[in-house]
Amino acid sequence: MVDLGANYNVDVLTSQHGFENGTRNSFDLSVTLNTPYVQPYVKYTKGQYRVRPGRPIEDSSNVEFGFYLDF
């Protein structure tokens, strides 16, 4: 069986700031293969993120490969 996942992330500055637009967003897509003991997955992330308020905004995309272990 295969699980598909999607997430939409919103980062909003709630304090007083001097930025024109304090909102950033990104999305994640993931696919997980459900096997009895090991579940490999692939996750793709695209969008903007903030390291710290006041720091430059990064816009990137990346792919993550990994696995979950079930005992």
Secondary structure, DSSP 8 states (H G I E B T S, - for coil): -EEEEEEEEEEE--S----S--EEEEEEEEEEE--SSEEEEEEEEEEEEESSTTS-EEEEEEEEEEEEE--
